[in-house]
Amino acid sequence: MSNKTLIIGAGGVGNVVAFKCAMNRETFGEITLASRTKSKCDAIAQNVKAKTGVEIQTAQVDADSVEELVALIREIDADILINVALPYQDLTIMDACAACGVDYLDTANYEHPDEAKFEYKEQWARDQLFREQHIMGLLGSGFDPGVTNVFVAYAQKHYFDEIHTIDILDCNAGDHGYPFATNFNPEINLREVSAKGRYWQRNEHGEGEWIETEPMAIKQVWDYPEVGPKDSYLLYHEEMESLVKNIPHLKRIRFFMTFGESYLTHMRVLENVGMLGIEPVEHQGQKIIPIEFLKTLLPDPASLGPRTKGKTNIGVFVKGIKEGEPKTVYIYQVSDHEKCYEEVMSQAVSYTTGVPAMIGAKLMLEKKWYQEGVHNMEEFDPDPFMEELNKQGLPWQIMELDADASLEVKEV
Ligand code: NDP
């Protein structure tokens, strides 16, 4: 019997998921792409048909409404729902999946629209409900979160008895030719980088604690293979929340992302003038939210695809012990923006998110990764996922470094 797959969200990531599901049609069966703006789904469906020959269906849905979602899921009789809309829709979509008894997957954790804060709490709270409904929810199946969690699980399984420190290293060395633009949803992107940094470590009593830093206050230069040395800044990133729970013996975890000087200068100016604000302001009798207005002005991330050149490199630098000896391992993946665009008409940031979303859903449908309840990526056997990455366009590398290799971190 053929599966039925429902994808929600027709942005950069939704485009990649639609292409990649179509390219793995024997698993995904009948594919429907639904979003708030149906014309975007239709445009993607046309491109998928032209490039792969596979016909996908489209639909309109407001994913803030559980009722609308339930009606659509029932109409399609979906077996799995891949949520690549925005993090604001995670809870309504999870609730609709629970109401219909359908498996769920997403790539970003829930964020309240009125509060620049994201955490797994409310999604994890649905674990019991998902168990009662005998369905699975896979959270954060993008690149980071997603592949980075799987890289850590792979290091844990094959290279370490105990993992002590993890540094996640995320570099986008793509150039789109604009003085300033964001590579995915500008609101989410800008909220992420203007927030305070945070990392986790165990104190002298062995208790884990989160240490907060000023935005962009801690930096190191990492020599990314196939890219070169780049300034990388400490940020809070959501995969750390689940990894501190699921990796025993962990003593510290940090996340670093590269930013160019020009990008940071634009960001500082926008922040100083109030353009990153999420509270409504009064403008000539109308209420506007500054960051939403900014989004209107900035290039649509989907339009960056054909213009972006260069590479991404995202990986994990892991230290710990194996058979009593110290060990350091670096696992990373390099993607090329132009090659991604050539294949599926999206640049590498969308590609590196959409491919893992498809792989997570594929493993769920094939029951290679299947457990009732709500789960994070590192809870599953990393091997089938790592194999699929190599087959589906995200080949990875692993390097064993000197046991005493480390990052040279400094305060800016
Ligand atoms: P886009 O903004 O390009 O696309 C989002 C899509 O969701 C749009 O089609 C939008 O519709 C649709 N949407 C928004 N609100 C609703 C709603 N209420 N009902 C139905 N559809 C809605 O985002 P991206 O494609 O770049 O990102 C998609 C997701 O991937 C985000 O959650 C993002 O955080 C996540 N992500 C994860 C990464 C990872 O590595 N884990 C990396 C990058 C992104 P409309 O066109 O009408 O606005």
Residues whose N, C-alpha, C, O or C-beta is under 5 A from the ligand:
A	BS01	NDP	G9 A10 G11 G12 V13 G14 S35 R36 T37 V61 D62 A63 D64 V84 A85 L86 P87 T107 A108 G142 F143 D144 P145 F184 N185 I188 V349 T353
